[in-house]
Amino acid sequence: MRNLYLLFIISLFSLNVQAQELNAQVIINADLVNQTNQQIFKTLERSLNEFINTRSWTSVEFLPQEKITCSFVINLTSYNASKFEGTLQVQSQRPIFDSNFDSPILNFLDKDISFNYEEFQPLFYNPSAFESNIVALISFYIYTILGLDADTFKFKGGSSYFEQAQKIVNLSQLSGHKGWKQNESVRNRFWLIDSMRSNTFKEYRETMYAYHRKGMDVMTQSPERGKKEMMLALSGLEKLFMRRPNALLLQLFFDAKSDEIVNVFSSGPEVEFDQTAALLKKIAPFFLPKWKQIK
């Protein structure tokens, strides 16, 4: 749990130390690319790791144990004359209070990415301008990760980070690269951040906060109470389902949380789970084989 007083005291003694918020790993997978010289992929991978992990993305001090663990896996499908195409799998986790357990927060596959990159090209993030699509892509997901993480500690705590992600979308729409415009897909960067910030899907952010802060964070002290709070949080998603049954954020939630839900409710003290089981089968039918594993 983030102790604001402790952070303030530490900041007094570390004003000259630049803090980083992320513990990120970038992986470039070029197995599908017919390229004998793999060095450019290794250079890009190293540059992206440095770009993410050596920059301060917020004005908030993060203790070492509070850094957000996340990963960016770029699976390349094409490389030709400095143009890269492929997919991007983005994942992030959040530590659970008083435990060694990390809870998955985001698991999103961006199916259509493209960017231009010359070996040793410097990567700079400018919040006021579009510099390059690879910088825009990574920066967009960094602020999305920061926003989601903050939402799990404080209700709507990630709003300022989502606003920054929205600015990146706005600046990137004239770049000519796919994924930034509303008319290109129903599951892209535009709709991801638009949904996060829209009151139409408010139950997603409400559930993210209650599920983690009131549920998962008390599991060590009181597993039974934690489970009951998690079930209560999950019930909030029914309103979203009734309003938008195919909502991107419903899929996003269960892509990240389905395995965790199965693990939590398959062990430890038993709770009355029948009503929640019926709810999960109703609002997340694609995960029915997983829900059947809960005994």
Buried (B, 14 or more C-beta within 10 A) or exposed (E): EBEEEEBEEBEEEEEEEEBBBBBBBBEBBBEEBEEEEEEBBEBBBEBBBEBBBEBEBBEBBBEEEBBBBBBBBBBBBEBEEEEBBBBBBBBBBBBBBEEEBEBBBBBBEBEBBBBEBEEEBEBEBEEEEBBBBBBBBBBBBBBBBBBBBBBBBEBBBBBBBBEBBBBBBEBBBEBEBBBBBEEBBEBBBBBBBBBBBEEBBEBBBBBBBBBBBBBBBBBBEEBEBBBBBBBBBBBBBEBBBEEBEEBBBBBBBBBBBBBBBBEBBEEEEEBEBEEBBEBBEEBBEEBEEBBEEBE
